[in-house]
Amino acid sequence: MNKINKIILNSPLDMHLHLRDEKMLELVAPLSAKYFSGALIMPNLVPPITAKKTLLAYKTRIQNTTKNAFTPFMTLFFQNYSQEFLESIKEDILAIKMYPAGITTNSENGVNLLDLKSLAPTLKLMTELGIVLCVHGESSGFVMDREKEFLPIYESLALAYPNLTIIMEHITTKEACELSQKYDNLYASITLHHLLFTLDDLAGGFLKPHLFCKPILKTHEDKEALLSLALEANPKVMFGSDSAPHPKDKKEACGCAAGVFTAPLALQALCSLFSKHKKEQNLNKFLSLNARSIYNLNKTNFINKNITLIKKNFLVPKSYDLGSEKVVPLFAGEELDFSIEEISTL
């Protein structure tokens, strides 16, 4: 079989992205806008995005920073909302994001997992209005078991709301992979770092803070299950980077912040991964087509781009800097074997 030295991606989409705000937004948003046609933007700012005025203002800041070269798909932070409010904001959002309280960065105002019945009114309205539910699916238990312990909640939601599209965000376990195939209304996003690394890479030798994320990296068996779905571009899964920038001094510190910054190198690394497994023909499905189907998107919903990558070494910068903000990416200072050759807007 001939080696493929060029891969053309049509309108890659990142269906789970953290852009932060202010100086950090100015630093990281252009990096996603350069390589992706659009992305699902997470709402866990401080305070979280729960009002229309706040959401539209944040969207404007993103568009100003990215010079309208990229489509931000906006999300609300889950809480109980009125029918009047959801009807008024439906056209401005693609999904609502549910966080268990205190489980990850800026999620202190999330939901109480012991009182899911109280969420029913909003979930019913979302079903009626066709609004997608995205979920950070972790319990507050032992860190390696948190996703596994949350799976029954996913299952109960899928059964109780069979017409509600539910996204299991950044899945990490073999059991979550299996559950994604069980219900017609249950889908999942998968990150780059969970396809490449395990807990052993994070903490098996010297501790590597830039691999620390939530959900935490899992086992080799879990990684292989994720790879199986992604490499075959299984229609129930899609790419969501969960690229989550933190200042260097917050990552390389006692009390290291959780998040892996992958936005500027995700396409190059995914090309390398899919090429290694001779699955290049499935990459555009995983990166774009599956998300379009799951979220019912068409080409009028995002900036239509072709990204051409070639087999040529790409040196990942040691950091990305803007004034006092400095963010260290995954693979900092290392070489990847695919590079961006051309970006064309169609």
N, C-alpha and C positions, 0 to 999 in steps of 0.2 A: 504494500500500500504506500503510495507517495505521501511524503510529508506535506501538510498544508502550511504554507508560509504566509498566507494572507487570509484574514477573516473580515468580512463586512457585516456589521451589525446595523439593523434598521431600528432606529428610535428606541434605544435601551431605556428602560424605566427602572427606577429604584423605588420600590414600594414600601420602604421604611427608612426614613432619613431624619436625622437631627441636624438642624441648622443653627440652633441657639439664637442669639440676638446680639444687637449692638456690634462691638468690634469683632467678636467671634463670628457673627453672621457675615460681616464684610470680608472676613478672611476665608471662610470655608464655602460659602454659597457659590461663588464663581467657579470653584473647582468642580462641584457637581454639575453646574450649568454648562460647563465646557464639554463634559463627556456624556451627559444624559439628556434625554429629551424632556423628562419630567420626573417628579418624585413625590411620594406621599410624605407630607411634612408632619412630624410629631408635634403635639400641642403642649408638652410638659415644660413650658416656660415657667418663670416665677413672676407673677402668679400664672396659673395655667390658662389656656385659651378656652373660655366658656361663654363669651358674649360675641355678638355679631360685629360690633364696632371694633373690638379688640382683634378679632380674626381678620377682618378686612384690612385693618391697619398693618398687621403683621404680614399679610400677603403683599401689600404695597411695598413694604420695606424689602421683602425678598425680591420682588420684581425690579425695584430700583437698583438693588445690589447686583442682580444677575443681568441687568440690561435687557430684560424680556427675551433672553435667548433660551428660555427654559420654563416649563410649566409647573408651578407648585400646586399640587393637589392638597387642599387644606383639610384639616381634621379638627374636631372639637374634643376636649377632655370630657370624658363621660361623667355625667351627673344626671339627676332627674330633670328633664326639660319638659316644658308645656308643648301641646300640639301647635299652638299659635307660633311659638318660637321656632320649632323644627320646620314648620311649613315656610316660615320666612327665611330660613337659612339653608334650606335643602339644596338650592342651586349653587351655593357657595362652598359646599363641602363635598368630599367624596366618601368620608367615613367618620365615625366617632370612635375614639380610642379609650378602652377601659383599662385602668390600672388598679390592681389591688393596693390598698393604702400602704404607703411606706416601703414598697417592694423594690423600687429602683429610683433612679435620679429624678428628683422633683415630683414624686408621686404621693406626697403626704396627704393630699386631698382626694386620694383614690377611694375605691369602693370597699365596703366591709364584706368580706367573703362569707361571714356568718349570717348575713341578712340579704341574700340574693333576691328574696321575694319583693323587697322594696324597690328593686330595679325594674320590675315587670312593666309598669306603665310606659316607661321610656322605650323598653325593648319592643313592646307591642306597637308603639308609634313608629319606631324605626322600621319594623317589618312592613307596616302599611305604607310607609313613604319610600321604601326601597333604599334605605340608608344602610351601608355596610357597617358591621361591628368588628373592630379590630381589638384584640385582647393580648395584653402582656400576661401570659399564663403561668404564674408561679404562686405557690403557697408561701407561708412564712416558716416552713419547716427546715430540716437539714438541707444545706445548700445544694447538694448533689441530687436531692429527691424532690426539689420544689416543683419542677415541671411535671414530673410523674404524678405527684400528689394533686396537681391541678387538673389532670385529664378528666376525672369524673365531672368536673364543673363544665368543661367543654362539651362533654357528652350530654349532660342535662340541658344545656343551652340549645344544643343541636336538636334534641328531641322536643323541647318545649316550644321552640320557634323554628319549625322546619322550613319556613319561607324566608328566614332571615339569613343573609350571607354572613358567615362568621369566619374571620381570619385568625388562625393561631399564629401569633407573631413569633418570628425568630425561633422556630422549634429546634430542639437540640438532642432529642432522645429517639431511640428506636421505637419506643411505645407511641410517641407523638407521630412519628412517620406512619405507623400502622393506623392510628386513629384518623389521620387525614384522609384515608381511603374508605372509611366506614360509612360516612354520612354525605349525602349529596350536597348539603349546604355548608360543609366544613372544608376550609382550605388552609394553606400555610405559606408563610414566607420563610426563606432560608438565607442566612448570611454567608459572606465569604469566609469569615474566620472560623465558623463552625464546620465548614467543609474542609478546612485545611489543618486544624489543630485540635489537640485534646488537652485534658488537664495536665498531662505529663509535660507538654510543651510549656505550659504556664508555670508549673511549680515542681517539675520533676528534677530539675537541676537548680541553677540560679533562678530566683523569682524574676519573671518578666512582666513588669507592670503594664506594658503597652498591649499585653494579651488579656488583661483582666477585664471581664465584662459580665453583664447579667442579661440573660442566664449564663452561668459559668460554663466554660468548656467541659465537655463530658468525656466518655470513654472512646476507645478505638471502635468498638462495636456500634456505638451511637453514630460516630462519624461516618462509618461505612453505610449505615442505613440512610443518612442524609445524602451521601454521594450517590447512592443508587437512585433516589428520586430525582435529584438535580441533573445528573448526567443523562438520564433518559427523558428529561424535560417532562416528567409526569404532569398531566394537566391540572392536578390539584395543588401544585406548588409553583412558586415564583421567587424571583430574586428580591430581597429586601436587605440592604446592606447593614442596617442598624449602625451606620457610621455615626459615631458619637464623640465629637471632639471635646477635649478638656485641655486647659492650659498645661504646658509641660510641668510646671511646678506642682500641679494638682495630681498628676499621674506619677511622677517620680518623687513620691512623698509617703510618709507614714499616713495611713488612712487613704490610700490610693483610690482615686475616683474610678468608677466603673464605666468602661466604654472603649471601643477600638475604632480608631480613625482610619477608614479605608477608602473614602470617596475618590481621591485622586489616582488610585491605582487598581480599583476593583475590576475594571474592564481588562486591563493588562493581565492581572492575576487569574481571572476567570478564563481568558483565552489560553493561558498556559495550562491551567488545570484540565480544561476540556480537550485541548490538543494532546496532552499527555495520555489521556484515556481514549483518544481517537473518537471523540464525540462532538467534534466541532459543529456538525450539522444540527445539533440540538441546542446550541448556545443561544441563538436568537429567540427560541421558544421560551427558554428559562428566563431570559433577560427582558422579554418584551411581549411576545404573543400570548403567553399564559396570563399575564397580568391584564392584558386588554380583554381577554375573555372573562376572567373572574370579576373584574370591575366594570364590565360592559363599556369599554372605551373604544373609540374609533379614532382615526387620524386627525379628526377635527378637534380632538380633546387635548392635544399636546403638540409641541414643536416637533416637526418631522425632520429627522436627521439621519444621515448615514455616517457611521464611524468605521473607518478602515484601520485595521491593526495588522502589523507585519511582524514576522519573526526577526526581531532585532532587539538587542539588549536595551533596557530602560533602567536608568539609575534612579532609584527612589530618593528624593531629597531627605536629608537628615531631619529637617523640620520645615514647616511652612510658617512664615513670620509676617506679621502686620503690626508695626509699632511694638507695643509691649506684649501683644499676643503671640505666642509661639506654640505650635501644635506638632507633636511627633506622630508621623503616620506609621502604620504597619509596614514592615520591611524597610524601615528607615536606613538609608545608606547601603542597601543591598540592590542587586540587579535582578530584574525580571526579564524573561526572554521574549516578551512581546511588547511592542511600542505602538503608540498612536501614529499613523502615517498621515491621515487626512480626516477632516471633519467637514461635512457638507450639509447645509440646510436645504431641504427639498421644497 
